[in-house]
Amino acid sequence: MSNPFTQGNYAPVQQEHTCADLPVIGSIPDHLDGRYLRNGPNPSAEIDPDAYSWFMGDGMVHGIRLRDGRAEWYRNRWVRSPHVSRALGEPLRPRNPRAGLDLLGANTNVIGHAGRTLALVEGGAANYELTDELDTVGPCDFDGTLPGGYTAHPKRDPETGELHAVSYFFGRGNTVQYSVIGADGRARRTVDVEVGGSPMMHDFSLTEKHVVFYDLPVTFDVRQATATVAPSWMRRPAQLVLSALIGRVRIPDPISARMTRFTRANRGYPYRWNPRYPARIGVMPRSGGPRDVRWFDVGPCYVFHPLNAYDTEDGVVLDVVRHSKIFDADLSGPSEGAPTLDRWTVDFKRGQVREERLDDREQEFPRVDERLLGKKHRYGYSVGADTLYKHDLASGRTETRSFGEGNQVGEFVFEPNAADSAEDDGILMGLRYSAAEQRSDLLLLDAETLETVAVVQLPDRVPNGFHGNWVPTGA
């Protein structure tokens, strides 16, 4: 069977562009002064379609600079990991062993924080600092304050500007790490929380009072991770080392690094569905520690992305995109079942979670007005293949904007028209790919009506990827 994540707009682009004065249809609002950035997998060298996982492609960051009603430039750059630098015939950049494993260029998210542009990834790999023009500076460990890798999904507290995150890595054993990065770009707090094993914890939720952990049945698979180790006689030692890393046994860094190099030949994804692993969520007070986590059972499923979360008098409300199963029969990408928008209401008094379906249409990449992150929200946005959804959680109604056959859209991010604008008084920004034109555009939509405000035409297509953000000038 052919791999769908190597075809169509999943196929990589081969060129890095630097283009100025992009064509614009419509009018870019004058208050938009910054960069729209998007990250995603884009292999820099030839791949084996049978072994390739979408999650393992080299990172490529795309950026569009908007200012004074103009689209000043478009750039796309590979994140220069050692693998990418070798593939492009470039000198290797200085390494930072404290920043995490240099397995691949950070390929999942891109943010601005404390004056830095950061390309992010998870699972113990290093995140990378970029220049404003998206060239690679090097691996980042937040000025030496947070060693060992980070996450793809930090959340910025809208009141303090701090970045909260939950990071996982099979080498941490049966723990994940909650961290708080201050507005100055340095870690000010870390908490190690024990979980059921070695789960893939792609995202988490944050409320004004709590941190929520998703301990769900997709876990590190030692046999899968070592399936293509060469020579074959190294597979059993590799499995033993990785098994020890997952547990509590300490393995010397040089040995674990060597095993990482052996297993890198396997481009397949090393996490998979584990039906024996209980599905649960943990709720910890922001100021709490490991002993303060309360665990609640949920039905077997996987959550890549929550929409938002907020506190109630008796618990926490979690709006999430729920996958019934992933990485069971297909490790190339999340393709097993249609993800839906669900609400989980955690009841502290009863010690249980009520699960309900909010929208049964296939969708992913949910976003909310970031000013309301961790607070009660009314609106949320998500996307299907060619459709944008605007969910009104107060009325229960959903508005849609279809972009038509042959078009695909990615995640849309919300930027308010002013600091005190209403919750849907702003601009939605996202990429649309046209199969007919073999090109992508940046769409600016009115968040209230979903009508087009402006279209920024790009010189090439942006392959289907993961996450992006609007980074205002000075952020």
PEQUI-V480799 format. One record per pair of residues at least 6 apart in sequence whose C-alpha atoms are under 6 Angstrom apart, sorted by the first residue. I is the first residue (numbers start at 1). J is the second residue. Records with the same first field share a line. If there is no record, write none. Layout:
# PEQUI-V480799
I = J + J
This chain:
# PEQUI-V480799
3 = 49
5 = 54
9 = 463 + 464
10 = 463 + 464
12 = 42
16 = 76 + 77
17 = 75 + 76
18 = 74 + 75
19 = 73 + 74
20 = 72 + 73
21 = 71 + 72 + 73
22 = 71
23 = 457
24 = 455 + 456
25 = 454 + 455
26 = 454
27 = 454
28 = 69 + 454
29 = 69
30 = 68 + 69
33 = 66 + 67 + 472 + 473
34 = 65 + 66 + 471 + 472 + 473
35 = 64 + 65 + 470 + 471
36 = 63 + 64 + 469 + 470
37 = 62 + 63 + 468 + 469
38 = 61 + 62 + 467 + 468
39 = 60 + 61 + 107 + 108 + 109 + 467 + 468
40 = 59 + 60 + 107 + 108 + 465 + 466
41 = 57 + 58 + 59 + 107
42 = 57 + 58 + 59 + 60
43 = 57 + 58
45 = 87
51 = 268
52 = 267 + 268
53 = 268 + 269 + 332
54 = 332 + 333
58 = 104 + 105
59 = 78 + 79 + 105 + 106 + 107
60 = 77 + 78 + 79
61 = 76 + 77
62 = 75 + 76
63 = 74 + 75
64 = 73 + 74
65 = 71 + 72 + 73
66 = 72
79 = 105 + 136
80 = 136
81 = 104 + 105
82 = 92
85 = 92
98 = 147 + 148
99 = 126 + 139 + 140 + 141 + 147 + 148 + 149
100 = 124 + 125 + 126 + 148 + 149
101 = 125 + 126
102 = 125 + 126
106 = 119 + 120 + 121 + 127
107 = 121
108 = 120 + 121 + 152 + 466
109 = 119 + 120 + 152 + 467 + 468
110 = 118 + 119 + 120 + 468
111 = 117 + 118
112 = 471
114 = 183 + 184 + 185
115 = 475
117 = 129 + 130
118 = 128 + 129 + 130
119 = 127 + 128
120 = 127 + 152
121 = 127 + 151 + 152
122 = 150 + 151 + 152
123 = 168 + 169
124 = 149 + 169
125 = 149
126 = 149
127 = 139 + 140
128 = 138 + 139 + 140
129 = 137 + 138 + 140
130 = 136 + 137
141 = 147
142 = 186
145 = 187
150 = 167
151 = 167
153 = 203
154 = 163 + 164 + 165
155 = 163 + 164
156 = 162 + 163
158 = 371
161 = 183
162 = 181 + 182 + 183
163 = 180 + 181
164 = 179 + 180
165 = 178 + 179
166 = 177 + 178
167 = 176 + 177
168 = 176
170 = 198 + 246
171 = 245 + 246
173 = 245 + 246 + 247 + 248
174 = 194 + 195 + 197 + 198
175 = 193 + 194 + 195
176 = 192 + 193
177 = 191 + 192
178 = 190 + 191
179 = 189 + 190
180 = 187 + 188 + 189
181 = 187 + 188
193 = 290
198 = 219 + 220
199 = 218 + 219
200 = 218 + 219
202 = 304
203 = 305
204 = 212 + 213
205 = 212
206 = 374
207 = 309 + 310 + 374
208 = 374
209 = 285 + 286
210 = 284 + 285 + 286
211 = 283 + 284 + 286
212 = 282 + 283
213 = 281 + 282
214 = 281
215 = 280 + 281
216 = 279 + 302
217 = 273 + 274 + 277 + 279
218 = 272 + 273 + 274
219 = 271 + 272
220 = 270 + 271
221 = 270 + 271
222 = 239
224 = 270
225 = 270
226 = 235 + 263
228 = 266
229 = 235 + 262 + 263
272 = 327 + 328
273 = 327 + 328
279 = 298 + 300
280 = 296 + 297 + 298
281 = 295 + 296
282 = 293 + 294 + 295
283 = 293 + 294
284 = 292 + 293
296 = 352
301 = 323 + 324 + 325
302 = 322 + 323
303 = 322
305 = 321
306 = 319 + 320 + 321
307 = 319 + 320 + 366 + 367
308 = 319
309 = 317 + 318 + 374
310 = 316 + 317 + 374 + 375 + 376
314 = 347 + 348
315 = 346 + 347 + 348
316 = 346
317 = 344 + 345
318 = 343 + 344
319 = 342 + 343
320 = 341 + 342
321 = 340 + 341
322 = 339 + 340
323 = 339
326 = 334 + 336
338 = 362
339 = 362 + 363
340 = 360 + 361 + 362 + 363
341 = 358 + 359
342 = 356 + 357 + 358
343 = 355 + 356
344 = 354 + 355
345 = 353 + 354
346 = 353
363 = 383 + 384
364 = 382 + 383
365 = 382 + 411
366 = 381 + 382
367 = 380 + 381
368 = 380
369 = 414
378 = 392 + 393 + 394
379 = 391 + 392 + 393
380 = 390 + 391
381 = 389 + 390
382 = 389
383 = 389
385 = 408
386 = 402 + 403 + 407 + 408 + 409
387 = 401 + 402
388 = 400 + 401
389 = 399 + 400
390 = 398 + 399
391 = 398
392 = 398
406 = 435
407 = 433 + 434
408 = 432 + 433
409 = 431 + 432
410 = 431
411 = 430
412 = 428 + 429 + 430
413 = 428 + 429
414 = 427 + 428
415 = 426 + 427
416 = 425 + 426
417 = 426
424 = 447 + 448
426 = 447
427 = 445 + 446 + 447
428 = 444 + 445 + 447
429 = 443 + 444
430 = 442 + 443
431 = 441 + 442 + 443
432 = 440 + 441
433 = 439 + 440
439 = 460 + 461
440 = 458 + 461 + 462
441 = 456 + 457 + 458
442 = 455 + 456
443 = 455
444 = 453 + 454
445 = 451 + 452 + 453
